[in-house]
Amino acid sequence: MTVKLNHTIVSARDHKQSARFLSEILGLEPPFLLGPFAAVTVGDELTLDFMEADGEITSQHYAFLVSESEFDAIFSRIRERGLSYWADPFKSQRGQINSWDDGRGVYFEDPNGHLLEILTRPYGSKGTSAEHPHPLVAETLEPKKARSGAESKPRAVRDAS
């Protein structure tokens, strides 16, 4: 069996309003109610299940991979609603989009302060060959192996030998 994420719960002050916001801004089917949840279907089988929460809501990050035409439509809705948007997750590049991995990406907030992102290429997908590589392109983490001899030396020491 292939493991797939089926759903995740998203905390919200008003679960119906928050689910409607997401479905409308992304151009998805309207949410459906399932017990205490307002669920938004994203992709084939994944749902984001909005649930009302009391007190402070901890901001989460949700990124959505979209086509170029979907990006244009979503970005248009972001601007039509007068939402603030940023090119980076630290919100230091307000009013800009990024071109990491030679695609496009933008960050914006939902009514609960969750940071939403749309992007047209998975980050790191073009590695360092991209004209605009993602700033966090890094090595792949390999499983730990028992080390002995030369392999037990730090990488910088091994590479210098």
N, C-alpha and C positions, 0 to 999 in steps of 0.2 A: 504494500500500500504506500502510495505517495503521501507524505505528511503535508497538509495544507492548513493554513490558518483559516478557521471557520468564522469566528466572530470575536470581538473584543468589546468590553463595556467602556463607554465614554461618559464621564461625569458631567452633569449639566445642571444649571439653575432651573431651566425650563426645557425638559427633554423633547417636547414636541416642537417648540420653536427652534431649538438647536438642530434637530434632525431635518426640519424643513430648510433651514439655512444651508446645511451641507448639500442636500439633494438639489436645491435650486442653484446654488453657486457652481456646482460641478455638472449640472445638467443631467441629473440622474432621475430615476423613477421616484415618485413621492414615497416617503417613509410609510411603514406599516406598524401598527401597534401589536405587541406581543407581550401580554402581561404588563409588567411595569416598564417595559422598554418601548422606545420609538426606534425602529430599526431601519437603517439605510443600507441597501444592497450596493456593494462596490465590487465591480468585476463580476465573475461568474457565480461565486458561492460565498464570498465574504460579506458579513454584515457588521456595521458599526452600530452597536446597540446603546442608544442614549438612555441614561437613567438619571432621574433627579437625585441630587445630592444636597445635603444640608451643610452649611458652613462653607469654609474656604475650599475652592477647587484648585487642585494642583495642575498646572498647565502641562499638557502632553503634546507630542509632536506627531503629526500624521502626514505622510508624504504620498502623493498620488502620481503615478506615471501615466502620462497622457500623450496623445498624438499631437502633432503640430497644429492641426485645425482645432482640436479640443482645447489646446492651450490658448489659442486666439479667442475662442468663444468664452472660456472661463475668465481669462484676463480682462476681456471686455466687460463681463458682469461685475468683476471686482471694481473696475474703474467707474462703472455706472452707479454702483452703490456708494461710491466715495470712500471705499475702504482704504486704510493705510496698507502699504505693501513694501517689502524689502527684498534686496538681492541676496541677503545672507541671514542665517538663523540667529545671529546676534543683534539683528535689527539696527545695524550701523549704516546701511546703505539704503536709506528711505527713498521711495519713489523710483527705484531701479529694479531691473531684473538681471539675472546672471546668465552667462553663456558657457558655464562649465561643461566640459566634455563635448563642446561644440553643439550643445543643445541650448534650451532655455529653461530657466527655473525662477520661481518667485515664491515668497513667503507672505502669509497674511494670517490674521487672527479670526477665530470664530467668536460668537457672542460670549463665550466663557473664558476667553483668553488662551484657548488651545492654539498652538501654532500649526497652521496648515501650509502645505507646500504642494505646488504642482511643478512637474519637471518633464521634459521631453526625452531625456536620455538618462539611464541609470548612472549615478555618479561613480566615477572611476572606470566607466565602460570603455573609454578610449585611452586609459592609462596616461602616460606622459607624451603620447604621440598627438594628442589633441592640440589644436591651436590655443585653446583656453582650457588647460587641464584643471580638474577639480583641485582646490588647494589642499585637500586632505589625502591625495593619492599616496598610498603606503603599501608596505609589504603585506603579503598574506601571512596570517598566523598559522604556523604548522603545528601539528601535534607534538607534544613533548616526547623526546626520545632519550633513552639512557645514553649518557655521553661518557666517552673515555678517551684518553690520550689527547691528540691534537684538538678533537672536537670539544673537549672540556674547557679550552681556552676561550675567552671572549672573542667575538667575531672580529673586532678591530685587530686583535693580536694575531689571529689566524690569517687574516687577509694580508698583514704586513710580512708574514714569513715567506 
